[in-house]
Amino acid sequence: MELAKLIPAISTAKRLSKYTIVDQSISYHRTQNRRCLEVIQGIRALLAERDELLNEVNALRTIIALGNVNIQVTRPLISPVMDFMQHEQEFVLTGVSFLFVLILPASMILTGIF
C-alpha cells in the first residue's frame, strides 16, 4: 500500500489488487522516464542556443572593440543538473526511446533521416 500512495492515479483508492498497483507503478515510471528524457533534450537545446548566442556576442564585441575585449565563456552547469543529465542513458535503457525507434518507418532509419 505504501507504493500505491506514491502513485497519483491510485493514491486515494481504498481497495487495490497487486496487479493494479504494479501496472500503475510501471505506467507512472514510464511516464516519469519520458518526462526526464524530454527535460534533458530541452536542456541540451537551451545549452546549444546559449553557446550560439555567446559566440555571436563575442564576435560582435570583437568587431566593435577592434579586438581589445574580454571574451565571455560559458559557466559550468551546476552539479545537480550535470548529475541529472548523466542519467540519460538509464532513461533510454528503460525502453522509452527503444519503443520510439520501433515505431519509426524503416525508410527513415535506412535513409539516415533519423
C-alpha positions in Angstrom: 0.0 0.0 0.0 2.9 2.3 0.5 3.8 2.1 -3.2 0.2 2.8 -4.1 0.3 6.0 -2.1 3.2 7.3 -4.2 1.3 6.9 -7.5 -1.1 9.8 -8.1 -3.6 7.8 -10.2 -4.3 5.3 -7.3 -3.1 7.1 -4.2 -6.6 7.6 -2.9 -8.1 4.3 -3.8 -9.4 2.2 -0.9 -9.0 -1.4 -2.3 -6.4 -2.3 -4.9 -5.1 -5.5 -6.3 -1.4 -6.3 -6.6 -1.8 -6.3 -10.3 -3.3 -2.8 -10.3 -0.5 -1.4 -8.1 2.2 -2.9 -10.2 0.6 -1.9 -13.5 0.0 1.7 -12.4 3.5 1.8 -11.0 5.0 0.7 -14.3 2.9 3.2 -16.2 3.9 6.0 -13.8 7.6 5.1 -14.0 7.5 5.1 -17.8 5.8 8.5 -17.8 8.4 9.9 -15.5 11.2 8.5 -17.6 9.7 10.0 -20.7 9.4 13.4 -19.0 13.0 13.2 -17.8 14.2 12.5 -21.4 12.2 15.5 -22.6 13.7 17.7 -20.0 17.2 16.6 -20.9 16.5 17.3 -24.5 15.2 20.7 -23.6 18.3 21.4 -21.5 20.6 20.4 -24.4 18.7 22.7 -26.8 19.0 25.6 -24.4 22.7 25.0 -24.0 23.2 24.9 -27.8 21.3 28.1 -28.2 23.2 29.7 -25.3 26.5 28.7 -27.0 25.4 30.1 -30.4 24.3 33.4 -28.8 27.5 33.7 -26.8 29.6 33.1 -29.9 27.6 35.8 -31.7 28.0 38.3 -28.8 31.7 37.6 -28.6 32.1 38.1 -32.4 30.3 41.4 -32.2 32.3 42.6 -29.2 35.5 41.8 -31.0 34.4 43.8 -34.1 33.2 46.8 -32.1 36.2 46.9 -29.8 38.7 46.2 -32.5 39.9 43.0 -30.8 40.5 44.6 -27.4 37.8 42.8 -25.5 37.4 40.1 -22.9 35.8 37.1 -24.5 33.0 35.7 -22.4 33.0 31.9 -21.7 30.2 29.7 -20.6 29.8 29.0 -17.0 29.8 25.3 -16.0 26.4 23.7 -15.2 25.6 23.3 -11.6 26.3 19.8 -10.2 22.6 18.7 -9.8 21.9 19.4 -13.4 25.1 17.6 -14.6 24.1 14.6 -12.4 20.6 14.6 -13.8 21.8 14.7 -17.4 24.3 11.8 -16.8 21.3 9.6 -16.1 20.0 10.0 -19.7 21.3 6.5 -20.7 19.3 5.0 -17.8 16.1 6.6 -19.1 16.9 5.3 -22.6 17.5 1.8 -21.4 14.1 1.6 -19.8 12.6 1.2 -23.2 11.2 4.7 -23.8 13.5 5.6 -26.6 13.6 1.9 -27.8 9.8 2.0 -28.3 10.1 5.2 -30.2 12.6 3.7 -32.6 10.4 0.7 -33.1 7.5 2.8 -34.4 9.7 4.8 -36.9 9.2 3.9 -40.5 12.1 1.8 -41.7 12.7 4.2 -44.6 13.5 7.0 -42.2 16.1 4.8 -40.4 17.6 3.5 -43.6 17.9 6.9 -45.3 19.5 8.4 -42.3 16.7 10.8 -41.6 16.7 9.6 -38.0 
